[in-house]
């Protein structure tokens, strides 16, 4: 990103930020981490079946018996 993209130089941008921080007694904008989606959000059965089908189509799945076998070897179970 070029400073021209923002319409101001870095010094002016910092000055504006600091002026607003003093005026609002804090950071003058919300700071938060953007999350695409919650990977732990509950899914309906239909949503789960759609995701499973998509993973099968893309070849992104493994047989459960192979996964268990690999875990037993890796973790000595």
C-alpha positions as CSV (number, residue, x, y, z in Angstrom):
1,X,0.0,0.0,0.0
2,X,1.3,3.4,-1.0
3,X,0.8,6.5,1.2
4,X,-1.0,8.0,-1.8
5,X,-3.6,5.2,-1.4
6,X,-4.6,6.6,1.9
7,X,-4.4,10.2,0.8
8,X,-1.9,11.3,3.5
9,X,1.6,10.8,4.6
10,X,2.7,8.7,7.6
11,X,3.5,11.7,9.8
12,X,0.0,13.2,9.3
13,X,-1.7,9.9,9.8
14,X,0.1,9.4,13.1
15,X,-0.7,12.9,14.2
16,X,-4.4,12.4,13.4
17,X,-4.4,9.1,15.3
18,X,-2.8,10.6,18.4
19,X,-5.1,13.6,18.3
20,X,-8.1,11.3,18.2
21,X,-6.7,9.0,20.9
22,X,-6.4,12.0,23.3
23,X,-9.9,13.2,22.3
24,X,-11.5,9.8,22.9
25,X,-9.3,8.9,25.9
26,X,-8.3,5.7,24.1
27,X,-7.7,4.0,20.8
28,X,-10.1,5.8,18.4
29,X,-11.3,2.5,16.7
30,X,-12.2,-1.0,17.7
31,X,-9.4,-3.5,17.7
32,X,-10.4,-7.1,17.3
33,X,-9.2,-10.2,15.6
34,X,-11.2,-11.1,12.5
35,X,-12.3,-14.8,12.5
36,X,-13.7,-16.2,9.2
37,X,-15.8,-18.6,11.2
38,X,-15.8,-20.4,14.5
39,X,-14.4,-23.9,13.8
40,X,-16.1,-25.1,17.0
41,X,-19.6,-23.8,16.2
42,X,-22.2,-26.5,16.3
43,X,-23.3,-27.8,12.9
44,X,-26.6,-29.3,11.9
45,X,-26.6,-32.8,10.4
46,X,-27.3,-31.3,7.0
47,X,-24.3,-28.9,7.3
48,X,-22.0,-31.7,8.4
49,X,-23.1,-33.9,5.5
50,X,-22.4,-31.1,3.0
51,X,-18.9,-30.6,4.5
52,X,-18.2,-34.3,4.4
53,X,-19.3,-34.6,0.8
54,X,-17.2,-31.6,-0.2
55,X,-14.1,-33.1,1.5
56,X,-14.8,-36.4,-0.3
57,X,-15.0,-34.6,-3.7
58,X,-11.7,-32.9,-3.0
59,X,-10.0,-36.1,-1.8
60,X,-9.5,-34.6,1.7
61,X,-10.5,-37.5,3.8
62,X,-9.1,-40.7,5.2
63,X,-10.6,-43.9,6.3
64,X,-11.3,-43.8,10.1
65,X,-9.5,-47.2,10.6
66,X,-6.3,-45.7,9.0
67,X,-6.5,-42.6,11.2
68,X,-6.9,-44.8,14.4
69,X,-4.0,-47.0,13.3
70,X,-1.8,-44.0,12.7
71,X,-2.6,-42.6,16.1
72,X,-1.8,-45.9,17.8
73,X,1.6,-46.0,16.1
74,X,2.4,-42.3,16.7
75,X,1.2,-42.2,20.3
76,X,1.8,-45.8,21.4
77,X,-1.9,-46.4,22.1
